[in-house]
Amino acid sequence: MAFEDQGHISPIVMKVTGHLVGKVQFEWQKPDRRGSWKDAKRIAEFGALAVACVVITRLTEYVVVEQSPASGTRIDYWLGKGDEINPFTARLEVSGINAENGSNTVDARTKQKLKRASDAKMKGTPLFTVVTEFKTPVSKIAYRK
């Protein structure tokens, strides 16, 4: 829905920039919007989560394991590698923007997410941020150890 709200028709190829680069194809069926999906900000938020899960899985050795608790960790999701005993081997911050404007850009949002996660107590655990802008469309991945 986030892609459609910005005028895209399935399928699209999205450019991935930053620490990892590439192109990822997304394909979808036209959603039935009756009774739901009215908030553009929430559409971008959930769309960015879906994009981040796909991009991380396709371009890294990690998979999204679980959502982080709402307080204390300052990250959105935990990542793991395949069938490891300890699945919490990396952190993930996700953000979505419908269309860049003014100071609300992919680069600015990436810096904000990196700062937020670097304040966390889990320094030393690898961190990925995935910020997606749906108008272009583009995703930027940043990585810190």
C-alpha positions as CSV (number, residue, x, y, z in Angstrom):
1,M,0.0,0.0,0.0
2,A,2.8,2.4,0.7
3,F,4.2,2.0,-2.8
4,E,0.7,2.4,-4.3
5,D,0.0,5.5,-2.2
6,Q,3.0,7.1,-4.0
7,G,1.8,6.2,-7.5
8,H,3.7,2.9,-8.1
9,I,2.2,-0.1,-9.8
10,S,3.3,-3.7,-9.1
11,P,6.0,-4.9,-9.7
12,I,8.7,-2.3,-8.9
13,V,12.4,-2.6,-8.5
14,M,13.7,-0.6,-5.5
15,K,17.2,0.7,-5.2
16,V,19.1,-0.1,-2.0
17,T,21.9,2.3,-1.0
18,G,24.3,2.8,1.9
19,H,26.3,0.0,3.6
20,L,24.8,-2.6,1.3
21,V,23.8,-1.8,-2.2
22,G,21.6,-3.6,-4.7
23,K,18.1,-3.7,-6.2
24,V,15.2,-5.6,-4.7
25,Q,12.0,-6.3,-6.6
26,F,8.6,-6.0,-4.9
27,E,5.4,-7.4,-6.2
28,W,1.9,-7.2,-4.6
29,Q,-1.8,-7.5,-5.3
30,K,-4.0,-4.4,-5.1
31,P,-5.2,-4.3,-1.5
32,D,-8.8,-3.9,-0.4
33,R,-8.8,-0.7,1.6
34,R,-12.3,-0.8,2.9
35,G,-12.4,0.0,6.6
36,S,-8.7,0.2,7.2
37,W,-5.4,1.8,6.2
38,K,-6.4,5.5,6.4
39,D,-3.3,6.9,8.2
40,A,-0.5,7.7,5.7
41,K,2.1,7.7,8.5
42,R,1.1,4.2,9.7
43,I,1.1,2.9,6.1
44,A,4.7,4.1,5.7
45,E,5.7,2.6,9.1
46,F,4.3,-0.8,8.3
47,G,5.5,-0.7,4.7
48,A,9.0,0.2,5.9
49,L,8.9,-2.9,8.2
50,A,7.9,-5.2,5.4
51,V,10.7,-3.7,3.1
52,A,13.3,-4.0,5.9
53,C,12.5,-7.6,6.5
54,V,12.9,-8.4,2.8
55,V,16.0,-6.4,2.3
56,I,17.8,-7.7,5.4
57,T,16.9,-11.3,4.5
58,R,18.0,-10.9,0.9
59,L,21.2,-8.9,1.4
60,T,22.6,-10.2,4.7
61,E,22.9,-13.5,6.5
62,Y,20.4,-12.2,9.1
63,V,16.6,-12.7,9.6
64,V,14.2,-10.7,11.7
65,V,13.7,-12.8,14.9
66,E,11.4,-10.7,17.1
67,Q,10.2,-7.3,18.0
68,S,12.1,-5.6,20.8
69,P,10.3,-4.6,24.0
70,A,8.9,-1.1,23.9
71,S,11.2,0.2,26.6
72,G,14.8,-0.2,27.5
73,T,16.5,-1.4,24.3
74,R,16.1,1.6,22.0
75,I,15.8,-0.7,19.0
76,D,12.9,-1.9,17.0
77,Y,13.7,-5.6,16.2
78,W,16.3,-8.3,17.0
79,L,18.0,-10.1,14.2
80,G,19.5,-13.6,14.2
81,K,21.5,-15.8,11.8
82,G,19.6,-18.9,10.7
83,D,19.4,-21.6,13.3
84,E,21.9,-20.2,15.9
85,I,21.2,-21.1,19.5
86,N,21.4,-17.4,20.4
87,P,19.2,-15.7,17.8
88,F,19.7,-12.2,19.2
89,T,23.0,-11.4,17.3
90,A,22.2,-8.0,15.8
91,R,19.8,-5.1,16.2
92,L,17.5,-3.5,13.6
93,E,16.0,0.0,13.5
94,V,13.3,0.7,10.9
95,S,11.8,3.9,9.6
96,G,9.6,4.9,6.7
97,I,8.9,8.1,4.8
98,N,6.2,8.5,2.2
99,A,8.1,11.2,0.3
100,E,11.1,13.3,1.3
101,N,10.5,16.9,2.1
102,G,12.4,19.7,3.8
103,S,14.4,18.2,6.6
104,N,12.5,14.9,6.5
105,T,15.0,12.9,4.3
106,V,16.3,9.4,4.2
107,D,19.8,10.7,5.3
108,A,18.4,12.7,8.2
109,R,16.2,9.8,9.4
110,T,19.2,7.4,9.1
111,K,21.3,9.7,11.3
112,Q,18.4,10.0,13.8
113,K,18.0,6.2,14.0
114,L,21.8,5.6,14.4
115,K,21.9,8.2,17.2
116,R,19.0,6.7,19.0
117,A,20.4,3.1,18.9
118,S,23.9,4.2,19.8
119,D,22.6,5.6,23.1
120,A,21.4,2.0,23.9
121,K,23.2,-0.2,26.4
122,M,24.0,-2.9,23.8
123,K,26.9,-1.2,22.2
124,G,29.1,-3.9,20.5
125,T,26.1,-5.8,19.1
126,P,25.9,-5.1,15.4
127,L,23.2,-2.6,14.4
128,F,21.4,-2.2,11.0
129,T,19.1,0.7,10.2
130,V,16.8,0.5,7.2
131,V,15.1,3.7,6.2
132,T,12.7,3.5,3.2
133,E,11.3,6.3,1.2
134,F,8.4,5.2,-0.9
135,K,8.1,8.0,-3.5
136,T,11.4,7.4,-5.2
137,P,11.5,4.4,-4.0
138,V,14.8,3.8,-2.2
139,S,16.0,2.1,1.0
140,K,19.2,3.1,2.8
141,I,21.0,0.6,5.0
142,A,23.4,1.8,7.6
143,Y,25.5,-0.6,9.7
144,R,27.5,-0.2,12.9
145,K,29.4,-2.6,15.1
